[in-house]
Amino acid sequence: MGFGSVEPSSALYDFLQKSGGCAVIDGGLATELERHGADLNDPLWSGKCLLTSPELIQRVHLDYLEAGADIIITASYQATIQGFETKGLSREASEALLRKSVEIALEARNIYYQRCKDCITDDAGNDKFFETRPILVAASVGSYGAYLADGSEYSGNYGDAVNVETLKDFHRRRVQVLAGSGADLIAFETIPNKLEAQAYAQLLGEEDINIPAWFSFNSKDGINVVSGDSLRDCVSIADSCEKVVAVGINCTPPRFIHGLILSTKEVTTKPVLVYPNSGETYDAVHKEWVVSTGVSDEGFVSYVSKWREAGASLIGGCCRTTPHTIRGIASALHKGYEGKKEK
């Protein structure tokens, strides 16, 4: 399922219509990789698995597809050419790993479609469903702060030495590689400040990027993005970029999402996407989530209908959410369960 040569915004609306009016984005990747045994104590974070255990990435993608996700996001959030080069990899090898992140997701989609065709399930009553439906692969681009691995994607404070040109130079080749990798769209995620949004928008305008994109910002107060920049100003940048087909919020506590959807819709008519974290607090100093500070899966899913009513048309989860969370979202949106197959 790709957008092909169709005008991107029209193609996304068509995708949403085929998804029942609201599509389900997948959930947290790193948490699930760790649950399957990956050690992510590394500046590359989940990107490390592209080197060490790509089979785990594919397994997590499949778990989300079998939970009802319509969009899976690649393991390239913290996978940067610069980051791989600090590990001693060549430029060519680094670019190959970026492409590999997309190839893994595309292969997971193909495996899922084959399982749909064969009506394969592992266990009776396991709540997996196999339904042939449009599925998109979104190539993740994390912020400059994610590459720094110092928590600055949660503050947006890059210092006075970093400007729009710095950020464009940092992201340019990575975006070019991912745009040519076979993904359906590029997901610019956890954007912490207006500066980086401007850099992305300018890159999309300057480069021959042949696939659409979404912009997703993060907030810690429910009003502004994490840097303190106005959310409305940031959304306006996305709205003015023709390559951007959807805009919204990720990696933000669920309690803030309803108000942020309303604020976003005041600035743009583009589809609004939300994929919050579990509400838990991240300790950037110790690089760990503070346990028991978030909401349960049931609490998370209880918000979904309100987010839909407020105007969100792409809904999923970010850090610390799981396939169980995504299954709950899919169920809440009345998606696909008539297609579930069990022994």
Secondary structure per residue as TSV (DSSP state, phi and psi in degrees):
chain	resnum	aa	ss	phi	psi
A	1	M	-	360.0	106.0
A	2	G	-	-127.0	171.3
A	3	F	-	-82.7	-19.0
A	4	G	T	57.6	-139.5
A	5	S	T	-93.0	2.2
A	6	V	S	-70.3	146.3
A	7	E	-	-56.1	126.0
A	8	P	H	-54.2	-46.2
A	9	S	H	-65.1	-38.6
A	10	S	H	-65.7	-38.8
A	11	A	H	-64.2	-39.0
A	12	L	H	-67.0	-41.7
A	13	Y	H	-61.3	-39.1
A	14	D	H	-64.7	-42.1
A	15	F	H	-59.7	-44.9
A	16	L	H	-64.1	-39.0
A	17	Q	H	-62.9	-43.1
A	18	K	H	-69.3	-19.8
A	19	S	T	-91.9	11.4
A	20	G	T	85.1	17.1
A	21	G	T	96.0	-17.5
A	22	C	S	-149.2	122.7
A	23	A	E	-97.0	153.3
A	24	V	E	-103.0	122.6
A	25	I	B	-88.8	152.9
A	26	D	-	-71.0	-172.9
A	27	G	-	-115.1	-159.2
A	28	G	-	-60.2	138.1
A	29	L	S	-95.9	-50.7
A	30	A	H	-60.0	-44.1
A	31	T	H	-58.1	-42.4
A	32	E	H	-71.0	-37.6
A	33	L	H	-61.6	-41.9
A	34	E	H	-64.4	-38.1
A	35	R	H	-62.7	-29.8
A	36	H	T	-89.2	6.5
A	37	G	T	106.0	3.0
A	38	A	-	-74.9	142.7
A	39	D	-	-101.0	110.0
A	40	L	-	-105.4	19.2
A	41	N	-	-77.1	78.2
A	42	D	S	-162.7	147.3
A	43	P	T	-58.1	-24.4
A	44	L	T	-79.1	-15.0
A	45	W	G	52.7	-128.7
A	46	S	G	-63.8	-24.2
A	47	G	G	-62.4	-21.5
A	48	K	G	-58.9	-33.0
A	49	C	H	-68.4	-19.2
A	50	L	H	-62.8	-29.3
A	51	L	H	-87.4	-40.8
A	52	T	H	-102.6	-34.6
A	53	S	-	-152.9	64.7
A	54	P	H	-60.1	-25.8
A	55	E	H	-64.5	-29.3
A	56	L	H	-70.0	-37.4
A	57	I	H	-61.8	-46.2
A	58	Q	H	-61.0	-39.9
A	59	R	H	-61.5	-42.4
A	60	V	H	-66.9	-41.8
A	61	H	H	-56.4	-44.9
A	62	L	H	-65.1	-38.8
A	63	D	H	-58.1	-41.2
A	64	Y	H	-72.0	-37.8
A	65	L	H	-63.3	-40.9
A	66	E	H	-73.6	-13.9
A	67	A	H	-89.5	-9.9
A	68	G	T	115.6	8.1
A	69	A	-	-68.3	138.2
A	70	D	S	-98.5	-16.4
A	71	I	E	-134.1	126.9
A	72	I	E	-114.0	139.9
A	73	I	E	-106.6	132.9
A	74	T	-	-69.8	164.6
A	75	A	S	-86.1	42.0
A	76	S	-	-112.1	9.4
A	77	Y	T	-53.0	-48.5
A	78	Q	T	-109.6	14.8
A	79	A	-	-93.5	103.7
A	80	T	-	-121.1	154.2
A	81	I	H	-59.6	-43.7
A	82	Q	H	-63.0	-39.4
A	83	G	H	-65.9	-41.9
A	84	F	H	-67.0	-37.4
A	85	E	H	-65.3	-32.1
A	86	T	H	-67.5	-17.6
A	87	K	T	-87.9	0.1
A	88	G	T	96.4	5.2
A	89	L	-	-81.0	151.7
A	90	S	-	-75.6	166.1
A	91	R	H	-58.9	-42.2
A	92	E	H	-64.0	-43.3
A	93	A	H	-66.9	-36.2
A	94	S	H	-65.6	-43.4
A	95	E	H	-66.4	-35.5
A	96	A	H	-63.5	-35.9
A	97	L	H	-68.4	-36.3
A	98	L	H	-61.1	-45.8
A	99	R	H	-63.5	-35.9
A	100	K	H	-62.6	-35.4
A	101	S	H	-59.8	-36.7
A	102	V	H	-77.0	-41.2
A	103	E	H	-58.1	-39.4
A	104	I	H	-62.3	-43.9
A	105	A	H	-67.9	-40.8
A	106	L	H	-63.2	-40.1
A	107	E	H	-66.2	-39.0
A	108	A	H	-60.8	-41.8
A	109	R	H	-61.7	-43.1
A	110	N	H	-63.6	-42.2
A	111	I	H	-62.4	-42.1
A	112	Y	H	-61.5	-45.2
A	113	Y	H	-61.8	-36.5
A	114	Q	H	-66.0	-39.8
A	115	R	H	-64.5	-36.5
A	116	C	H	-60.5	-44.8
A	117	K	H	-62.5	-40.0
A	118	D	H	-88.5	-7.0
A	119	C	T	53.5	48.6
A	120	I	-	-87.9	133.6
A	121	T	-	-131.9	155.2
A	122	D	S	-84.1	-41.7
A	123	D	S	-139.9	148.2
A	124	A	T	-69.2	135.7
A	125	G	T	70.5	28.0
A	126	N	S	-93.0	6.1
A	127	D	-	68.2	14.6
A	128	K	-	-85.6	146.9
A	129	F	-	-133.7	149.5
A	130	F	-	-123.5	102.9
A	131	E	-	-133.2	122.0
A	132	T	-	-70.1	114.6
A	133	R	-	-148.1	162.2
A	134	P	-	-63.2	131.0
A	135	I	-	-130.9	130.5
A	136	L	E	-107.4	146.5
A	137	V	E	-107.0	119.8
A	138	A	E	-104.8	122.9
A	139	A	E	-82.4	116.8
A	140	S	E	-77.9	134.6
A	141	V	E	-123.0	111.3
A	142	G	-	-81.4	166.0
A	143	S	-	-74.5	169.1
A	144	Y	H	-57.4	-37.6
A	145	G	H	-62.0	-33.7
A	146	A	H	-64.4	-39.8
A	147	Y	H	-62.5	-39.9
A	148	L	H	-64.3	-24.6
A	149	A	T	56.1	34.4
A	150	D	S	-119.4	14.4
A	151	G	S	82.8	3.6
A	152	S	G	-74.0	-10.5
A	153	E	G	-71.3	-12.2
A	154	Y	G	-99.8	3.4
A	155	S	T	-127.3	-28.7
A	156	G	-	71.8	12.0
A	157	N	-	-93.3	98.6
A	158	Y	-	-100.2	-5.0
A	159	G	-	87.3	161.7
A	160	D	T	-69.2	-19.9
A	161	A	T	-76.6	-15.6
A	162	V	-	-96.8	124.3
A	163	N	-	-127.4	-174.7
A	164	V	H	-58.3	-42.5
A	165	E	H	-65.7	-37.7
A	166	T	H	-57.3	-47.1
A	167	L	H	-70.2	-38.5
A	168	K	H	-62.5	-43.4
A	169	D	H	-63.7	-37.8
A	170	F	H	-66.2	-43.8
A	171	H	H	-89.4	-19.1
A	172	R	H	-53.6	-56.7
A	173	R	H	-67.1	-37.4
A	174	R	H	-59.4	-45.8
A	175	V	H	-64.6	-41.0
A	176	Q	H	-59.6	-46.1
A	177	V	H	-63.1	-48.1
A	178	L	H	-65.9	-34.2
A	179	A	H	-65.3	-28.1
A	180	G	T	-99.9	15.5
A	181	S	T	-93.1	-8.5
A	182	G	T	101.9	-1.9
A	183	A	-	-68.1	159.0
A	184	D	S	-84.6	-27.8
A	185	L	E	-160.3	167.5
A	186	I	E	-108.3	130.3
A	187	A	E	-103.9	104.5
A	188	F	E	-83.8	107.5
A	189	E	E	-109.5	154.8
A	190	T	E	51.1	45.4
A	191	I	E	-72.8	119.5
A	192	P	-	-93.8	-11.8
A	193	N	S	-153.6	166.4
A	194	K	H	-65.7	-36.1
A	195	L	H	-57.3	-46.5
A	196	E	H	-71.2	-33.8
A	197	A	H	-61.5	-42.2
A	198	Q	H	-62.9	-41.3
A	199	A	H	-62.6	-45.9
A	200	Y	H	-61.6	-46.8
A	201	A	H	-61.2	-41.8
A	202	Q	H	-66.7	-40.4
A	203	L	H	-59.5	-45.4
A	204	L	H	-62.9	-31.4
A	205	G	H	-78.2	-33.9
A	206	E	H	-85.3	-34.4
A	207	E	S	-94.8	158.2
A	208	D	-	-84.2	69.2
A	209	I	-	-84.9	119.1
A	210	N	-	-99.6	8.9
A	211	I	S	-130.0	155.9
A	212	P	-	-75.0	175.9
A	213	A	E	-141.5	161.3
A	214	W	E	-124.3	152.3
A	215	F	E	-110.6	131.6
A	216	S	E	-133.3	120.8
A	217	F	E	-101.0	164.5
A	218	N	-	-123.6	148.7
A	219	S	-	-136.5	147.4
A	220	K	S	-119.9	1.5
A	221	D	S	-126.8	-1.3
A	222	G	S	77.2	7.5
A	223	I	S	-127.1	-54.2
A	224	N	B	-111.0	170.8
A	225	V	-	-75.7	169.9
A	226	V	T	-61.9	-24.4
A	227	S	T	-74.5	-14.7
A	228	G	S	99.2	-9.0
A	229	D	-	-64.6	150.1
A	230	S	B	-64.3	128.2
A	231	L	H	-59.3	-40.9
A	232	R	H	-61.6	-40.2
A	233	D	H	-62.8	-41.6
A	234	C	H	-66.1	-44.0
A	235	V	H	-64.6	-35.0
A	236	S	H	-61.9	-36.4
A	237	I	H	-62.7	-45.3
A	238	A	H	-63.9	-40.9
A	239	D	H	-63.1	-33.2
A	240	S	H	-82.3	-8.3
A	241	C	-	-96.6	116.2
A	242	E	T	-67.1	-23.9
A	243	K	T	-75.0	-15.8
A	244	V	E	-87.1	120.6
A	245	V	E	-106.0	-9.5
A	246	A	E	-156.1	153.8
A	247	V	E	-147.0	147.1
A	248	G	E	179.6	-143.8
A	249	I	E	-132.4	138.7
A	250	N	E	-140.6	171.2
A	251	C	S	47.8	48.0
A	252	T	S	-135.2	142.9
A	253	P	-	-57.2	139.8
A	254	P	G	-55.1	-31.6
A	255	R	G	-64.9	-19.6
A	256	F	G	-92.6	-11.8
A	257	I	H	-67.5	-42.1
A	258	H	H	-56.8	-49.5
A	259	G	H	-64.8	-35.3
A	260	L	H	-69.4	-34.6
A	261	I	H	-61.7	-46.8
A	262	L	H	-61.5	-42.1
A	263	S	H	-64.1	-40.9
A	264	T	H	-63.9	-42.4
A	265	K	H	-69.7	-17.4
A	266	E	T	-74.2	-16.8
A	267	V	T	-109.4	-24.6
A	268	T	-	-139.1	152.6
A	269	T	-	-103.0	1.0
A	270	K	S	-70.7	154.3
A	271	P	-	-53.9	140.6
A	272	V	E	-102.4	132.0
A	273	L	E	-117.1	144.5
A	274	V	E	-139.7	129.3
A	275	Y	E	-143.5	86.5
A	276	P	-	-71.2	164.0
A	277	N	-	-82.5	-174.9
A	278	S	-	-74.9	-4.4
A	279	G	S	94.1	-4.7
A	280	E	-	-73.2	154.0
A	281	T	E	-89.7	133.9
A	282	Y	E	-98.0	127.2
A	283	D	E	-93.0	100.4
A	284	A	T	-67.6	-25.9
A	285	V	T	-69.8	-49.0
A	286	H	T	-91.5	-3.5
A	287	K	T	55.3	52.9
A	288	E	E	-153.3	157.4
A	289	W	E	-87.5	138.0
A	290	V	E	-78.6	116.2
A	291	V	T	-64.9	147.4
A	292	S	T	63.3	31.2
A	293	T	-	-110.8	1.7
A	294	G	S	-110.7	-164.0
A	295	V	-	-104.6	158.4
A	296	S	-	-73.7	167.7
A	297	D	H	-57.3	-41.1
A	298	E	H	-64.2	-40.9
A	299	G	H	-64.9	-40.2
A	300	F	H	-60.8	-50.7
A	301	V	H	-65.8	-26.7
A	302	S	T	-62.8	-20.6
A	303	Y	T	-80.0	-20.9
A	304	V	H	-58.1	-46.9
A	305	S	H	-63.3	-33.6
A	306	K	H	-69.2	-38.4
A	307	W	H	-64.8	-40.6
A	308	R	H	-63.4	-45.4
A	309	E	H	-63.9	-32.8
A	310	A	H	-72.9	-17.7
A	311	G	T	125.6	3.6
A	312	A	E	-74.5	137.8
A	313	S	E	-123.3	1.1
A	314	L	E	-136.5	118.9
A	315	I	E	-133.1	132.8
A	316	G	-	-158.4	-152.1
A	317	G	-	-135.6	159.9
A	318	C	-	-119.9	-140.3
A	319	C	T	-51.9	133.8
A	320	R	T	75.0	4.6
A	321	T	-	-91.4	161.2
A	322	T	-	-134.3	173.5
A	323	P	H	-55.7	-32.1
A	324	H	H	-63.4	-40.6
A	325	T	H	-61.0	-47.3
A	326	I	H	-65.7	-37.4
A	327	R	H	-61.5	-39.2
A	328	G	H	-65.7	-39.8
A	329	I	H	-63.3	-46.7
A	330	A	H	-59.8	-41.3
A	331	S	H	-65.7	-43.2
A	332	A	H	-62.4	-30.9
A	333	L	T	-90.6	7.3
A	334	H	T	57.0	44.1
A	335	K	-	-104.8	124.3
A	336	G	S	75.4	-6.1
A	337	Y	G	-72.5	-18.4
A	338	E	G	-69.6	-17.8
A	339	G	G	-94.9	-0.7
A	340	K	-	-67.5	135.4
A	341	K	-	-115.4	132.9
A	342	E	-	-130.6	154.8
A	343	K	-	-65.2	360.0
